[in-house]
Amino acid sequence: MKKLFLVLGFLTSILALILAVTPLSKIAYIPSIAALLFGVLTLVTSRENTQYKRSIQLVFLMTICALTLTTYKVIFNEVEVGNTEQLEQKMEASEEESLQELEGIDIE
């Protein structure tokens, strides 16, 4: 059971780190919380055995890094909307071209 919790802790903390550096960083909270939970479960189940001490510390370190990156991105990144006038002009031009093409078709 200890090894299972440890492996799940590693997998979820690595997933949290990967998600933290991508544009999907807001989703990284879910695997981070799961990694913390698996780390605590591993710590509790191996209380008398110090064999997994370094591995548990690594899981916690990776999870804390993922949480820090995710929180930083949420606080300091602002979503900016670009100039929509050019997009609207392109859509109007595209619409006019498609209407001209439809007018030239003979349907019998």
N, C-alpha and C positions, 0 to 999 in steps of 0.2 A: 504494500500500500504506500510505503514511503517513496519508493521509486516511481510509482505512478503519479503521485502528487508532484514530485520533483520534475518529471518529464513534462507534465502538463503545465507546470509553472514556467519552465524554459520556453515551451512552445508559445504560450500566451504572452510572455514578456517579449519574445522576439517579434511576434505579430504586432504587439503594441508599439515597439520601436519602428517597425516598418511603416505602420500606419501614421505614426507621429511625424514622419518626414515627408509624407505625401500630402497632396491637397485634401485628402480625406481625414485630416488630423482630428476632427471632432469625434470620429468614431473610435479613436484610440483609447478613449476612457473605458470602454467596455472590456477589452482584453487586459487593460492595466489593472482594473479592479479584480478581474479573475486571476491574474498573476499574483497579486497581493494575497488573495484568498488561498491559492494553492501554496504559496510560500509559507503562510501562517500554518496551514494544515500540515505541511512537511515539517515545519519547526515543532509543532505540537506532537506529531507522531514519532519524531526522532529525538525526543527530549533527553533520554538517557544515553543515546548514541550520538557522538559528535562526528560521525563519519561524513555527514552531508553538510557540515557547517559552511565551508567555502562555496559550495554550490548554492545553498540557500541565500548567502550574501550576494552572490552574482545575480540571482533572480531578482532580489530586492533592488540592487543597483540598476539593473536594466529597466525595471519598472519605474523607478524614481526618475531616471533619465527620460523615459517616454512621457511620463506625466508632466515633467518640467517643460519639455519641448511642446507638448500639446497645449499646456496652459499659456506658454509664451505666445504661440501662434494665435490662440483665441483672443488674447488681450491686445497684442500689438499689430496684427494684420487687419487692414481695412479692405473691404470689398469696394472696388471702384468701378463704376459703370462708365464705359467708354462713350465716345461720340456716336449717338444713334441717328443723327441726321444723314450720314453717309449710307448707313444701312437702309434707312427708309427710302432714299433716292434710288438705291440699287433695286429694292423691291418694286418700286413704281416702274422703273425702266423694264424690269423683267416682266412685270404684268402687262405693260404696253406691247412688248415684243410678242408675248404669248397670244394676246388678242389679235395682233396683226397676222400671226401664223394661222390662227383659227379662221379668220376671215378669208384667207386664201384657199382653204380646203373646200372642195365641192363634194357634198354628200348627196347621193342619189338614192 
